[in-house]
Amino acid sequence: MRQKTLAENGFERFRKTTRRERFLAEMEQVIPWRDLCKVIKPYYSVPKGAGRPPVGLERMLRIHFLQHWFNLWVANW
């Protein structure tokens, strides 16, 4: 029989939630991701053929929102 670690014995319940975890949990409650994805999906381009596989729509949508909220725009000109 293997010895249990502190994490396996329920030590995780004493862990404090981070600001990142609180922010992401709040973001999950506030924004209707599935509904937004349904609206955007017909306009989201999916390249065909060889090459790198595209990033998923929901992930790109979340990245877009984070860029707006934290002013992380990169100038393309």
C-alpha angles and dihedrals in degrees: 000000000000122000114248120239126226091258091055092050093062100268088137091076089071092054116113117232114246126233089249092055092048092049094049092047090052091047089053091054097044103045123059096220097176093051092049091049091052091054096046100039097086089056098042108104119228113195117222128216133030123343141073115338114250123255114254120265097239092050092050091048091052091048090050092052092048090051090054095045096048098033094241098153120149116209113236096196 
